[in-house]
Amino acid sequence: MASKLLHLHICDQLRDLKAVSHESLVIGAIENAFKRMDEQIEREQMTRLVAGGCCALAVVYLLGKVYVANAGDSRAIIIRNGEIIPMSREFTPETERQRLQFLGFLRPELLGNEFTHLEFPRRIQHKELGKKMLYRDQNMHGWAYKRIEEDDLKFPLIYGEGKKARVMATIGVTRGLGDHDLKVYNSNIHIKPFLSCVPEVRVYDLTQYEHCPDDVLVLGTDGLWDVTNDREVADVVTEVLMGYEPNDPCRYTMAAYELVVRSRGVLKERGWRLANDKLGSGDDISVFVIPLGGPGNYT
């Protein structure tokens, strides 16, 4: 339902293009569509009994260009003649640290007197008051020393590393749709102000290159990327496509299917396992493989 409504919002925004560059207008229309979708979710969450939130990854093809809009931890890559071109990035507490800290710095009331916007290498203990420790503020890329004060004993706004990083010890994704009622456990502190629904939009100009049927755009949720890297995805797609004729439309569906199967793994006594015996993905896995060139486009 949300994906269909987001599509309608994007189409609605694209109807009124003004006299500026097409690319900037399309990007703005997509950004505004995501915002409207988020507002619609907020309006209808009570009547439709919809709780929680989701990431959103959308693709628009217009006037020879592909626009990939991402808000969340799904990702997209283009595979062109064996080359991998990233078309999105994940939005996590680590990748958006400075934005989150800056908001906490500007609006300390959002922290509910329970959190500090400063980042430390580890939790501060009371016995460390007055001592110097490394810290990082919203305007810093590196680390520096500061003398520990009482406010520094509060729980960090961003805590943990990698997949375990969380905002307010609650959520590990910093952009997406919904989550309007999400609060810190056992408190009245809302987390939504720190979560953005605005996507990052990347543009790929199809007219700049000749594309063959093996050139594709791959979209995947975090269930895919948690256990598979870009090169492994490209190798699987290439392997599957080579087994089909260029004019066989099933080849792209089978490439997506194979990515899902390999990411889930095989059910064994110790759970789902990949071919290398590592844990398979325990998350939802959705994959699209979209051709960028037709059978007659070989160079």
CORNORGI-V753259 format. One line per field, one symbol per residue. ss: DSSP state (H for helix, E for strand, - for the rest). phi: phi as a letter, one per 20 degrees, with the letter a starting at -180 (. if undefined). psi: psi as a letter, one per 30 degrees, with the letter a starting at -180 (. if undefined). A space follows every 10 residues. Layout:
ss: ???
phi: ???
psi: ???
This chain:
ss: -HHHHHHHHH HHH------- -HHHHHHHHH HHHHHHHHHH HHHH------ --EE-EEEEE EE--EEEEEE E---EEEEEE --EEEE---- ------HHHH HHHHHH-HHH H---EE--EE -----HHH-- -EEEEE---- ---EEEE--H HHH-EE-EE- -HHH-EE--- E---E-EE-- --E------E -HHH-E---E EEEEEHHH-- -----EEEEE -HHHH----H HHHHHHHHHH HH-------H HHHHHHHHHH HHHH-EEE-- EEE-----E- ------EEEE E--------
phi: .fffffgfff fffefdeeec ggffffgfff gfffffffff fffefefeld dnbbebcccc dblncddddc cqdfbccddc lneddfdabf dcgffdgfff ffffffcfff emldcdffdc fbfeegfegn eebfbbdfdd eedbebefdg ffffffgdbo clfefcellc cdcdcqdnmf dfcfglbdee eggeddefee dddceffece ddfeecdddb ffffffcceg ffffffffff ffecfgeeff ffffffgfff ffffndfcfe nfcefemfff feefccccdd fdbegedfe
psi: eeeeeeeeee eefffikaha keeeeeeeee eeeeeeeeee eeegfeefhk laallkjkkk kkhgkkkjkk jagllklkjj hfkkjkgllk jlfefgeeee eeeeeeifff fggflkflkl flkklefgkf lklklklfgk eallklkkle ffflkkekkl lbffkkkhge kgkfkakahf gklkkhlgjk feffkkfklk kkkkjffflk klffklkkkk lffefffkle eeeeeeeeee efglkfgjff eeeeeeeeee efeeakjaeg akklfgglkl kglkjkkkjk kflafggk.
